[in-house]
Amino acid sequence: MSTPADFAAAAQALAAALRAATDDPADQVRLLAALAAFAPPAAGDPAGDLCRRAALTELARATADYRAASYEEAVALRDMVCGLLSDEEIRAADQGEDATFGAFRALRIAVARDLTARAADLARLRTVQTAAPLPALVLANKLYGDAGRAEELTEYAGAANPLFLPTRFRARER
């Protein structure tokens, strides 16, 4: 790596490899968000900026493949990713990098529009409250008329045992 262009290419390749190493878009988002949130001790560190920006670019790509289970999950993803992108816009503007500012602004707007549009078609979460712990099969049939959704309820409830769901948790409305 003898030139800045070589370093930039290596940073982009690293972020792309991190994304490619994981099949699940949720894991891609989790890993890339951690890398994108990196703030080097020295403000304006070119190497840190390149790595973070490469991670942000791949993070935006990962959101395109992410399939949120609920409206709230999609909105939380949108807010988290757009927050990171907005932070980078501010860094670029503070450093006088107008083209980078514009690129990250356009990327943030595209991600926000995409996730907002996809969130609109998703079910919202509601609070489920019962008088006593119930089996997931019973509650799935009662809420949805579909006992086949018992596993989904168990996951939303965070229950260790599907025979005893907590008396209060959040689950999809429909």
C-alpha positions in Angstrom: 0.0 0.0 0.0 2.1 2.8 -1.3 -0.5 5.3 -2.2 -3.6 6.8 -0.5 -5.7 5.2 -3.4 -4.3 1.8 -2.4 -5.3 2.4 1.2 -8.8 3.5 0.2 -9.3 0.5 -2.0 -8.2 -1.8 0.9 -10.6 -0.1 3.3 -13.4 -0.6 0.9 -12.4 -4.2 0.3 -12.3 -4.8 4.0 -15.8 -3.4 4.6 -17.2 -5.4 1.6 -15.5 -8.6 2.8 -17.0 -8.1 6.3 -20.5 -7.8 4.7 -19.9 -10.8 2.4 -18.7 -13.0 5.2 -22.1 -12.8 6.8 -25.3 -14.2 5.1 -27.8 -12.6 7.5 -28.5 -8.9 6.7 -29.2 -8.4 10.4 -25.7 -9.6 11.3 -24.3 -7.4 8.5 -26.0 -4.4 9.9 -24.8 -5.1 13.5 -21.2 -5.6 12.5 -21.0 -2.7 10.0 -22.8 -0.3 12.4 -20.1 -1.0 15.0 -17.4 -0.3 12.5 -19.2 2.8 11.2 -19.6 4.2 14.7 -15.8 4.2 15.1 -14.4 7.6 16.0 -10.6 7.8 16.1 -9.0 9.8 18.9 -7.6 12.3 16.5 -10.4 14.2 14.7 -10.0 14.3 11.0 -7.7 11.2 10.9 -7.7 10.3 7.1 -7.3 6.6 7.7 -10.1 6.5 10.3 -12.3 8.5 8.0 -11.7 6.1 5.1 -12.5 3.0 7.1 -15.6 4.5 8.7 -16.9 5.8 5.3 -16.3 2.4 3.7 -18.2 0.8 6.5 -21.1 3.3 6.2 -21.3 2.6 2.4 -21.6 -1.1 3.0 -24.0 -0.5 5.9 -26.3 1.3 3.5 -26.1 -1.6 1.1 -26.9 -4.1 3.9 -30.1 -2.2 4.7 -31.4 -2.9 1.2 -31.3 -6.6 2.0 -32.6 -6.3 5.5 -36.1 -7.6 6.0 -37.6 -6.1 9.2 -40.3 -8.1 11.0 -42.3 -5.0 12.1 -42.8 -1.4 11.4 -41.0 -0.5 14.7 -38.0 -2.5 13.8 -37.7 -0.9 10.3 -38.1 2.6 11.8 -35.4 1.8 14.5 -33.1 0.6 11.7 -33.8 3.7 9.6 -33.1 6.0 12.6 -29.9 4.2 13.6 -28.4 4.1 10.0 -29.5 7.6 9.1 -28.1 8.9 12.4 -24.7 7.4 11.5 -24.9 8.8 8.0 -25.9 12.2 9.3 -22.9 12.2 11.7 -20.6 11.5 8.8 -22.2 14.4 6.8 -21.4 16.7 9.7 -17.8 15.4 9.9 -17.3 15.9 6.2 -18.8 19.4 6.3 -16.6 20.4 9.3 -13.5 19.2 7.3 -14.6 21.2 4.2 -15.2 18.1 2.2 -18.2 19.3 0.2 -18.4 16.4 -2.3 -18.3 13.9 0.6 -20.9 15.8 2.5 -23.2 15.7 -0.6 -22.6 12.0 -1.2 -23.4 11.0 2.3 -26.4 13.4 2.3 -27.8 11.7 -0.8 -27.1 8.3 0.6 -28.9 9.1 3.9 -31.9 10.4 2.0 -32.0 7.3 -0.2 -31.8 5.0 2.8 -34.5 6.9 4.7 -36.8 6.8 1.7 -36.3 3.1 1.1 -36.7 2.0 4.8 -39.7 4.3 5.3 -41.5 2.9 2.2 -40.8 -0.7 3.2 -41.9 0.0 6.8 -45.3 1.3 5.7 -46.3 -2.2 4.7 -45.2 -3.9 7.9 -47.3 -4.9 10.9 -47.0 -2.8 14.0 -46.2 -4.1 17.4 -48.7 -4.2 20.2 -48.5 -5.0 23.9 -49.9 -8.4 24.7 -51.0 -8.8 28.3 -52.6 -11.9 29.9 -53.7 -12.6 33.5 -51.5 -15.7 33.7 -48.7 -17.3 31.7 -50.2 -19.1 28.7 -48.7 -21.6 26.2 -47.6 -20.0 22.9 -49.9 -22.3 21.0 -53.0 -21.1 22.9 -52.0 -17.5 22.7 -51.2 -17.7 18.9 -54.6 -19.2 18.3 -56.3 -16.6 20.5 -54.5 -13.6 18.9 -54.2 -14.7 15.3 -56.4 -17.7 14.8 -53.2 -19.5 13.8 -51.4 -21.8 16.2 -48.6 -22.0 13.6 -47.4 -18.6 14.8 -46.6 -20.0 18.3 -42.8 -19.9 17.6 -43.0 -16.3 16.5 -44.8 -15.4 19.8 -42.2 -17.3 21.8 -39.4 -15.3 20.1 -41.1 -11.9 20.6 -41.8 -12.7 24.2 -38.2 -13.8 24.8 -39.5 -16.9 26.6 -37.2 -19.8 27.4 -40.2 -22.2 27.3 -43.1 -21.9 24.8 -45.4 -23.4 27.5 -45.1 -20.4 29.7 -45.1 -17.0 27.9 -44.7 -14.0 30.1 -47.9 -12.1 31.0 -46.7 -9.0 29.2 -44.7 -8.5 26.0 -44.8 -6.9 22.6 -45.8 -8.9 19.4 -47.0 -8.1 15.9 -50.6 -7.0 15.6 -51.5 -9.2 12.7 
